[in-house]
Amino acid sequence: MKKIYCLFLAGMLIASISSFAQEKNKAVFVEPKDGFFNEISKEADRFASKPKQDAKNFKVDFTGMDLPKSLSEFTYAWHNEPVSQGLTGTCWSFSTTSYFETEVYRINNRKIKISPIYTVYWEYVEKAKRFVRERGNSNFAEGSEANAVLRIMKEYGAVPLSDYTGLRQGQTFHDHRKLIEEMSAYLQGIKTANNWNEEEVVSTIKSILNFYLGVPPLKINVDGDEMTPKEYFKNVVALNPDDYVEILSYMQQPYNQYVEYEVPDNWWKSKEYFNIPLDEFMTILKDAVKKGYTVSIGGDVSEPGIDSWNKVAMIPTFDIPSQYIDEYARQFRFTNQTTTDDHGLHLVGMMTKNGKDWYLIKDSGAGSKNVDPKGYYFYNDDFVKLKMMNYTIHKDALPQSLKDRMK
């Protein structure tokens, strides 16, 4: 009897399910809404967070100062329009690439745009090689020096900007944060594992670079002619690498000698810097710019006298009066690391205002684009004298007395 009753109930259940089988539910995509959980989260975050304090920077008060305002006040050499380095630490490549573009125009009367990221790609490859050879005791970071650009171009050539932007599809600005994070983590893993297989490391670094920057071209087409990057450097860029020299001025190495620039960004320990006294350093720079030359220049840009909204870099009297800026003041700041090698720039022109010389600086950093003229700063002569440590220059811009010492 129980068995018959159970079969009866099962039959009823199946019949009930069957009667509703054709009533299918539907689904739609809806935007999520903030519910009460969101209120809980906000209150929990508020309670856990520390009170926010407004941070203020100690800056020069520029009110009432008669400062440069526009490009029209300057005499400057031809250069390509300023571009942004985005969220990268590759100012060294952007500034020096801009410098060589100007040199191509000055020497060959040809306007071209060269890819700075192509140079960056191969610089990372070279850094990885040295990291392996030095068993991890070599700096692997975004920074480098101006003379790295020619070193890479001699080895790997160059390509037009249009052939290698280093931007992914839909990307507007360069962002190398994840790139450097991933490469650095990988290399630290190699160091921890003591696995110094250079071929394997370079292959992996290239695969990371290819993902974030794209694969660099093996061939390019210029005005209908197919050529390699090395051929482009030789035939189109057409600059003689031996014509360019690095001029440095600091007291911790002997003057009138080729020395090593002792900063982390000189990661390959280059000793190609000719070290000269500060007064000569400034005289040569000023004379060269007056003659129409430009330079790739590097130094420190973290001072109370530099301001992106006024586009000015100067040395205030509360730091050090102008008449006391000399090689000792310069070396003092370099030694105590208030002067560091933290930015590369392209110095393209100059002017004199109220008896003071000002330099027109083309800058790929974000601050230079805050206000017009976008992509530029105006550097006072004192700022360059105290804070800019070195520059790349064509040897024809040097006086014969210095050329003789450099032989």
DOZAMAR-576023 format. One record per residue (C-alpha): x, y, z. Coordinates in nm, 3 decimals, m for minus. Example, Ala and Ser with C-alpha at 12.3 -4.5 7.8 and 13.67 -1.06 7.14 Angstrom:
BEGIN
[atom [1.230, m0.450, 0.780]]
[atom [1.367, m0.106, 0.714]]
END
This chain:
BEGIN
[atom [0.000, 0.000, 0.000]]
[atom [0.282, 0.238, 0.093]]
[atom [0.458, 0.159, m0.234]]
[atom [0.148, 0.244, m0.438]]
[atom [0.105, 0.568, m0.241]]
[atom [0.469, 0.671, m0.305]]
[atom [0.435, 0.600, m0.674]]
[atom [0.119, 0.811, m0.674]]
[atom [0.299, 1.105, m0.511]]
[atom [0.596, 1.076, m0.753]]
[atom [0.357, 1.081, m1.043]]
[atom [0.185, 1.390, m0.910]]
[atom [0.522, 1.564, m0.865]]
[atom [0.630, 1.483, m1.221]]
[atom [0.298, 1.607, m1.352]]
[atom [0.334, 1.926, m1.151]]
[atom [0.684, 1.991, m1.283]]
[atom [0.576, 1.914, m1.638]]
[atom [0.293, 2.164, m1.616]]
[atom [0.536, 2.443, m1.541]]
[atom [0.822, 2.333, m1.774]]
[atom [0.731, 2.577, m2.052]]
[atom [0.736, 2.887, m1.830]]
[atom [1.101, 2.982, m1.891]]
[atom [1.266, 3.264, m1.703]]
[atom [1.459, 3.536, m1.886]]
[atom [1.766, 3.738, m1.787]]
[atom [1.888, 4.087, m1.870]]
[atom [2.206, 4.284, m1.815]]
[atom [2.160, 4.554, m1.552]]
[atom [2.391, 4.816, m1.408]]
[atom [2.496, 4.735, m1.052]]
[atom [2.355, 4.962, m0.782]]
[atom [2.505, 5.081, m0.459]]
[atom [2.322, 4.908, m0.178]]
[atom [2.354, 4.923, 0.198]]
[atom [2.681, 4.727, 0.177]]
[atom [2.829, 5.031, 0.005]]
[atom [2.729, 5.249, 0.301]]
[atom [2.895, 5.005, 0.540]]
[atom [3.215, 5.003, 0.333]]
[atom [3.233, 5.383, 0.314]]
[atom [3.187, 5.422, 0.689]]
[atom [3.441, 5.148, 0.763]]
[atom [3.696, 5.311, 0.531]]
[atom [3.631, 5.652, 0.686]]
[atom [3.682, 5.521, 1.036]]
[atom [4.001, 5.333, 0.942]]
[atom [4.158, 5.615, 0.741]]
[atom [4.387, 5.876, 0.892]]
[atom [4.278, 6.240, 0.881]]
[atom [4.390, 6.395, 0.554]]
[atom [4.629, 6.684, 0.589]]
[atom [4.677, 6.937, 0.312]]
[atom [5.036, 6.914, 0.184]]
[atom [5.200, 7.235, 0.075]]
[atom [5.521, 7.291, m0.116]]
[atom [5.765, 7.564, m0.015]]
[atom [5.800, 7.775, m0.330]]
[atom [5.931, 8.111, m0.440]]
[atom [5.669, 8.385, m0.446]]
[atom [5.682, 8.495, m0.809]]
[atom [5.436, 8.782, m0.758]]
[atom [5.555, 9.102, m0.924]]
[atom [5.863, 8.946, m1.086]]
[atom [5.946, 9.046, m1.442]]
[atom [5.983, 8.699, m1.591]]
[atom [5.988, 8.561, m1.947]]
[atom [5.638, 8.487, m2.071]]
[atom [5.653, 8.368, m2.431]]
[atom [5.865, 8.197, m2.695]]
[atom [5.875, 8.520, m2.896]]
[atom [6.113, 8.670, m2.640]]
[atom [6.377, 8.407, m2.720]]
[atom [6.612, 8.344, m3.008]]
[atom [6.603, 7.970, m3.064]]
[atom [6.699, 7.698, m3.310]]
[atom [6.454, 7.487, m3.508]]
[atom [6.320, 7.188, m3.316]]
[atom [6.023, 6.956, m3.337]]
[atom [5.721, 7.039, m3.125]]
[atom [5.736, 6.917, m2.763]]
[atom [5.599, 6.571, m2.690]]
[atom [5.512, 6.398, m2.363]]
[atom [5.713, 6.117, m2.208]]
[atom [5.397, 6.019, m2.019]]
[atom [5.431, 5.811, m1.705]]
[atom [5.788, 5.701, m1.773]]
[atom [6.134, 5.782, m1.647]]
[atom [6.277, 5.802, m1.999]]
[atom [6.345, 6.178, m2.021]]
[atom [6.703, 6.095, m2.122]]
[atom [6.580, 5.944, m2.450]]
[atom [6.311, 6.203, m2.526]]
[atom [6.541, 6.500, m2.466]]
[atom [6.842, 6.362, m2.652]]
[atom [6.632, 6.232, m2.940]]
[atom [6.491, 6.583, m2.975]]
[atom [6.847, 6.717, m2.971]]
[atom [6.955, 6.487, m3.252]]
[atom [6.648, 6.577, m3.457]]
[atom [6.761, 6.939, m3.434]]
[atom [7.114, 6.837, m3.529]]
[atom [6.983, 6.655, m3.837]]
[atom [6.810, 6.974, m3.944]]
[atom [7.110, 7.195, m3.862]]
[atom [7.359, 6.978, m4.050]]
[atom [7.151, 6.808, m4.321]]
[atom [6.858, 7.052, m4.352]]
[atom [6.616, 6.763, m4.307]]
[atom [6.319, 6.751, m4.071]]
[atom [6.260, 6.407, m3.923]]
[atom [6.100, 6.257, m3.614]]
[atom [6.291, 5.974, m3.451]]
[atom [6.135, 5.718, m3.217]]
[atom [6.265, 5.765, m2.860]]
[atom [6.098, 5.442, m2.746]]
[atom [6.293, 5.235, m2.999]]
[atom [6.606, 5.348, m2.814]]
[atom [6.442, 5.276, m2.479]]
[atom [6.355, 4.920, m2.590]]
[atom [6.713, 4.830, m2.672]]
[atom [6.850, 5.011, m2.369]]
[atom [6.642, 4.778, m2.151]]
[atom [6.785, 4.481, m2.339]]
[atom [7.140, 4.606, m2.275]]
[atom [7.059, 4.667, m1.908]]
[atom [6.934, 4.310, m1.876]]
[atom [7.253, 4.176, m2.032]]
[atom [7.469, 4.369, m1.787]]
[atom [7.246, 4.264, m1.497]]
[atom [7.324, 3.903, m1.580]]
[atom [7.697, 3.962, m1.638]]
[atom [7.728, 4.156, m1.312]]
[atom [7.527, 3.891, m1.125]]
[atom [7.259, 4.142, m1.030]]
[atom [7.498, 4.417, m0.920]]
[atom [7.393, 4.655, m1.197]]
[atom [7.122, 4.920, m1.184]]
[atom [6.807, 4.817, m1.368]]
[atom [6.566, 5.110, m1.374]]
[atom [6.406, 5.353, m1.618]]
[atom [6.677, 5.618, m1.603]]
[atom [6.985, 5.650, m1.822]]
[atom [7.210, 5.921, m1.965]]
[atom [7.212, 6.126, m2.284]]
[atom [7.511, 5.941, m2.430]]
[atom [7.313, 5.617, m2.414]]
[atom [7.114, 5.734, m2.716]]
[atom [7.410, 5.741, m2.954]]
[atom [7.545, 5.420, m2.803]]
[atom [7.217, 5.244, m2.883]]
[atom [7.188, 5.402, m3.227]]
[atom [7.535, 5.282, m3.322]]
[atom [7.446, 4.928, m3.216]]
[atom [7.079, 4.899, m3.316]]
[atom [7.015, 5.192, m3.547]]
[atom [6.710, 5.418, m3.530]]
[atom [6.360, 5.429, m3.680]]
[atom [6.108, 5.702, m3.757]]
[atom [5.854, 5.779, m3.485]]
[atom [5.573, 5.676, m3.721]]
[atom [5.720, 5.325, m3.744]]
[atom [5.751, 5.266, m3.371]]
[atom [5.553, 5.475, m3.124]]
[atom [5.572, 5.235, m2.830]]
[atom [5.200, 5.289, m2.769]]
[atom [4.946, 5.009, m2.763]]
[atom [4.621, 5.033, m2.957]]
[atom [4.400, 5.299, m2.802]]
[atom [4.675, 5.426, m2.572]]
[atom [4.732, 5.803, m2.571]]
[atom [5.019, 5.846, m2.326]]
[atom [5.318, 5.629, m2.247]]
[atom [5.284, 5.437, m1.920]]
[atom [5.576, 5.213, m1.825]]
[atom [5.481, 5.145, m1.463]]
[atom [5.370, 4.785, m1.516]]
[atom [5.647, 4.730, m1.770]]
[atom [5.927, 4.820, m1.530]]
[atom [5.753, 4.642, m1.242]]
[atom [5.727, 4.317, m1.436]]
[atom [6.082, 4.327, m1.571]]
[atom [6.228, 4.418, m1.231]]
[atom [6.036, 4.140, m1.055]]
[atom [6.154, 3.889, m1.314]]
[atom [6.519, 3.992, m1.278]]
[atom [6.502, 3.983, m0.899]]
[atom [6.367, 3.631, m0.932]]
[atom [6.664, 3.543, m1.154]]
[atom [6.899, 3.684, m0.890]]
[atom [6.731, 3.494, m0.609]]
[atom [6.746, 3.168, m0.806]]
[atom [7.105, 3.237, m0.916]]
[atom [6.997, 3.146, m1.269]]
[atom [7.232, 3.350, m1.489]]
[atom [7.137, 3.226, m1.836]]
[atom [7.182, 3.541, m2.046]]
[atom [7.010, 3.408, m2.355]]
[atom [6.705, 3.303, m2.157]]
[atom [6.693, 3.631, m1.964]]
[atom [6.720, 3.847, m2.276]]
[atom [6.452, 3.642, m2.449]]
[atom [6.214, 3.688, m2.156]]
[atom [6.285, 4.061, m2.124]]
[atom [6.218, 4.102, m2.496]]
[atom [5.886, 3.919, m2.464]]
[atom [5.780, 4.157, m2.186]]
[atom [5.891, 4.459, m2.388]]
[atom [5.710, 4.328, m2.695]]
[atom [5.386, 4.302, m2.500]]
[atom [5.397, 4.652, m2.356]]
[atom [5.578, 4.845, m2.631]]
[atom [5.532, 4.637, m2.944]]
[atom [5.789, 4.449, m3.151]]
[atom [6.050, 4.687, m3.297]]
[atom [6.063, 4.679, m3.677]]
[atom [6.338, 4.496, m3.860]]
[atom [6.273, 4.691, m4.181]]
[atom [6.120, 5.031, m4.251]]
[atom [6.017, 5.216, m4.564]]
[atom [6.140, 5.570, m4.621]]
[atom [6.026, 5.752, m4.934]]
[atom [5.979, 5.420, m5.112]]
[atom [6.314, 5.276, m5.005]]
[atom [6.322, 4.976, m4.773]]
[atom [6.601, 4.986, m4.517]]
[atom [6.706, 4.845, m4.182]]
[atom [6.722, 5.061, m3.868]]
[atom [7.101, 5.070, m3.900]]
[atom [7.071, 5.191, m4.258]]
[atom [6.821, 5.456, m4.147]]
[atom [7.068, 5.581, m3.889]]
[atom [7.352, 5.586, m4.138]]
[atom [7.172, 5.727, m4.443]]
[atom [6.888, 5.940, m4.306]]
[atom [6.991, 6.049, m3.959]]
[atom [7.339, 6.073, m4.107]]
[atom [7.517, 6.210, m3.800]]
[atom [7.874, 6.119, m3.712]]
[atom [7.872, 5.980, m3.356]]
[atom [8.234, 6.085, m3.311]]
[atom [8.133, 6.450, m3.347]]
[atom [7.949, 6.455, m3.014]]
[atom [8.105, 6.493, m2.671]]
[atom [7.988, 6.489, m2.311]]
[atom [8.087, 6.789, m2.100]]
[atom [8.067, 6.763, m1.720]]
[atom [8.160, 6.994, m1.434]]
[atom [8.208, 6.874, m1.078]]
[atom [8.495, 6.882, m0.831]]
[atom [8.501, 6.521, m0.714]]
[atom [8.696, 6.417, m1.023]]
[atom [9.003, 6.588, m1.177]]
[atom [8.944, 6.866, m1.426]]
[atom [9.057, 6.839, m1.789]]
[atom [9.024, 6.464, m1.796]]
[atom [8.773, 6.207, m1.917]]
[atom [8.601, 6.079, m1.605]]
[atom [8.310, 5.865, m1.493]]
[atom [7.989, 6.049, m1.412]]
[atom [7.916, 5.892, m1.075]]
[atom [7.538, 5.868, m1.074]]
[atom [7.308, 5.560, m1.076]]
[atom [7.171, 5.641, m1.422]]
[atom [7.520, 5.598, m1.565]]
[atom [7.457, 5.231, m1.506]]
[atom [7.725, 5.108, m1.748]]
[atom [7.991, 5.327, m1.578]]
[atom [8.071, 5.536, m1.884]]
[atom [8.394, 5.736, m1.859]]
[atom [8.327, 5.950, m2.165]]
[atom [8.264, 6.274, m1.971]]
[atom [8.522, 6.548, m2.010]]
[atom [8.529, 6.733, m1.678]]
[atom [8.599, 7.108, m1.685]]
[atom [8.578, 7.399, m1.437]]
[atom [8.237, 7.558, m1.391]]
[atom [8.318, 7.898, m1.541]]
[atom [8.441, 7.733, m1.860]]
[atom [8.140, 7.499, m1.857]]
[atom [7.907, 7.801, m1.860]]
[atom [8.107, 8.009, m2.109]]
[atom [8.113, 7.728, m2.365]]
[atom [7.742, 7.664, m2.323]]
[atom [7.648, 8.029, m2.361]]
[atom [7.872, 8.087, m2.663]]
[atom [7.743, 7.774, m2.835]]
[atom [7.377, 7.871, m2.793]]
[atom [7.448, 8.222, m2.920]]
[atom [7.598, 8.065, m3.233]]
[atom [7.281, 7.864, m3.296]]
[atom [7.378, 7.532, m3.139]]
[atom [7.152, 7.345, m2.900]]
[atom [7.246, 7.093, m2.630]]
[atom [7.098, 6.798, m2.448]]
[atom [7.139, 6.895, m2.084]]
[atom [7.080, 6.713, m1.755]]
[atom [7.062, 6.788, m1.386]]
[atom [6.829, 6.858, m1.095]]
[atom [6.477, 7.004, m1.117]]
[atom [6.353, 6.971, m0.758]]
[atom [6.395, 7.319, m0.611]]
[atom [6.174, 7.590, m0.458]]
[atom [6.268, 7.815, m0.749]]
[atom [6.121, 7.594, m1.019]]
[atom [5.750, 7.626, m1.087]]
[atom [5.548, 7.469, m1.366]]
[atom [5.268, 7.727, m1.350]]
[atom [5.507, 8.017, m1.407]]
[atom [5.729, 7.800, m1.634]]
[atom [6.034, 7.934, m1.455]]
[atom [6.346, 7.785, m1.294]]
[atom [6.555, 8.022, m1.085]]
[atom [6.768, 8.026, m0.768]]
[atom [6.615, 8.238, m0.492]]
[atom [6.832, 8.453, m0.268]]
[atom [6.710, 8.262, 0.039]]
[atom [6.885, 7.957, m0.110]]
[atom [7.205, 8.125, m0.226]]
[atom [7.265, 8.475, m0.369]]
[atom [7.374, 8.485, m0.732]]
[atom [7.725, 8.612, m0.659]]
[atom [7.796, 8.310, m0.438]]
[atom [7.709, 8.047, m0.696]]
[atom [8.041, 7.882, m0.778]]
[atom [8.192, 7.536, m0.813]]
[atom [8.198, 7.490, m0.436]]
[atom [7.827, 7.565, m0.396]]
[atom [7.758, 7.336, m0.691]]
[atom [7.968, 7.048, m0.554]]
[atom [7.827, 7.093, m0.202]]
[atom [7.478, 7.028, m0.333]]
[atom [7.586, 6.734, m0.545]]
[atom [7.771, 6.578, m0.252]]
[atom [7.482, 6.613, m0.007]]
[atom [7.243, 6.495, m0.283]]
[atom [7.022, 6.802, m0.291]]
[atom [7.142, 6.813, m0.651]]
[atom [7.074, 6.485, m0.827]]
[atom [7.075, 6.372, m1.185]]
[atom [6.698, 6.346, m1.216]]
[atom [6.596, 6.499, m1.549]]
[atom [6.710, 6.534, m1.910]]
[atom [6.615, 6.838, m2.120]]
[atom [6.675, 6.997, m2.458]]
[atom [6.812, 7.352, m2.438]]
[atom [6.710, 7.519, m2.763]]
[atom [6.764, 7.896, m2.724]]
[atom [6.827, 8.194, m2.500]]
[atom [6.751, 8.560, m2.428]]
[atom [6.875, 8.838, m2.200]]
[atom [6.624, 9.015, m1.974]]
[atom [6.710, 9.285, m1.720]]
[atom [7.077, 9.195, m1.747]]
[atom [7.017, 8.823, m1.682]]
[atom [7.046, 8.541, m1.932]]
[atom [6.754, 8.299, m1.966]]
[atom [6.750, 7.968, m2.155]]
[atom [6.458, 7.822, m2.346]]
[atom [6.415, 7.462, m2.237]]
[atom [6.212, 7.204, m2.427]]
[atom [6.084, 6.953, m2.171]]
[atom [5.898, 6.621, m2.214]]
[atom [5.788, 6.615, m1.848]]
[atom [5.423, 6.660, m1.753]]
[atom [5.469, 6.988, m1.566]]
[atom [5.587, 7.165, m1.879]]
[atom [5.241, 7.121, m2.030]]
[atom [5.040, 7.277, m1.748]]
[atom [5.015, 7.618, m1.914]]
[atom [5.120, 7.784, m2.240]]
[atom [5.363, 7.771, m2.402]]
[atom [5.318, 7.401, m2.346]]
[atom [5.628, 7.184, m2.344]]
[atom [5.871, 7.456, m2.236]]
[atom [6.040, 7.610, m1.934]]
[atom [6.244, 7.927, m1.893]]
[atom [6.566, 7.856, m1.700]]
[atom [6.759, 8.139, m1.540]]
[atom [7.136, 8.140, m1.588]]
[atom [7.187, 8.089, m1.212]]
[atom [6.973, 7.776, m1.214]]
[atom [7.175, 7.621, m1.497]]
[atom [7.501, 7.717, m1.327]]
[atom [7.407, 7.563, m0.992]]
[atom [7.185, 7.268, m1.088]]
[atom [7.262, 7.144, m1.442]]
[atom [7.553, 6.901, m1.429]]
[atom [7.636, 6.800, m1.785]]
[atom [7.548, 6.846, m2.152]]
[atom [7.593, 6.677, m2.490]]
[atom [7.731, 6.909, m2.756]]
[atom [7.877, 6.901, m3.108]]
[atom [8.254, 6.933, m3.099]]
[atom [8.245, 7.217, m3.354]]
[atom [8.084, 7.432, m3.084]]
[atom [8.391, 7.393, m2.860]]
[atom [8.685, 7.635, m2.850]]
[atom [9.011, 7.506, m2.993]]
[atom [9.179, 7.521, m2.653]]
[atom [8.932, 7.266, m2.516]]
[atom [8.956, 7.046, m2.826]]
[atom [9.332, 7.029, m2.777]]
[atom [9.291, 6.918, m2.417]]
[atom [9.041, 6.651, m2.516]]
[atom [9.273, 6.475, m2.761]]
END
